[in-house]
Amino acid sequence: MTAATDRRLPSAEELRALEELAIDVAAEAARFVVERRAAELQVTTKSSDVDIVTVMDSRSQELIAARLRAARPRDAFFGEEEAADGRTDQAPPGTTEPAGSGLTWVVDPIDGTVNYLYGFPQYAVSVALVQGDPTVPGAWRPVVGAVADAVAGRVHHARLRGGAWTRTVDGADEPVHVSDATDLATSLVGTGFGYDAAKRGRQARALAELIPHVRDIRRGGSAALDLCHVAAGRLDGYYEMGINPWDMAGGWIVLTEAGGTCTGAQGEPPSSDCVIAAAPGIAEALTRAVDSVVDLVRHP
Ligand code: IPD
């Protein structure tokens, strides 16, 4: 990791408070998007006809940005809905010291937007605090994460060296741990597909090579929840080529604090090129399997 990433970490006590802030904000935004879904389901498209953004993505992000700005004016903010311009270092409006803390909130206001559109109950709000520059692979890591499973009303959360937990609807924290899988052939593996038709075709060809080597495949439609499913042993592994920092930041720390591994292809750090999440007993085998197909996706 770079010098930027090595900046002073918040103390254990500060991290605990930041984790609570992430949980509160993610849970509030999740309730907001669920409650308003029926009334405000207006859709526009982004990179392709199937890459959608709903009005509620933008409203959810506004709500999250406002809450974080009020609580943490010195942190930078990087949310999916203005990320197209590639800026990450701007301070939230109204602050005088851009990223004075060296920390950035990386936010997906609705992960699983297509599921949200259809009412398929797998979508989440992901709020993570990261050290380093989230646009540079290998130059950042999450230190706090909260992934609110919007329909279930639960929040998966973690902070560095604080373990991984699920906050239930009753407000109780239940510990989360990866599965004890050791055999890839009997492992349940999640994956996902991008929005570009040609890339989806390449991802499907890679999957066709991989599927004979695992128990079965699941495509849930929310990368943030997929990572939390691996964290909780509901999946043994997950891989995807093409997800973004906001899709992975929150789930990444929940997963690693739950005992899982989160890497890229060929042992690289996780990035938009490739993310491989696994229970430790199958990490090596899943990485080898994904490494053997990753070029099918990278090169048209
Ligand atoms: C998408 C979801 C999906 C994954 C896509 C992501 P979005 O995020 O995480 O599971 O397969 O690659 O883009 O667009 O719903 O925020």
Residues whose N, C-alpha, C, O or C-beta is under 5 A from the ligand:
A	BS01	IPD	I110 D111 G112 T113 V114 G192 F193 G194 G221 S222 A223 A224 G242 I243 D247
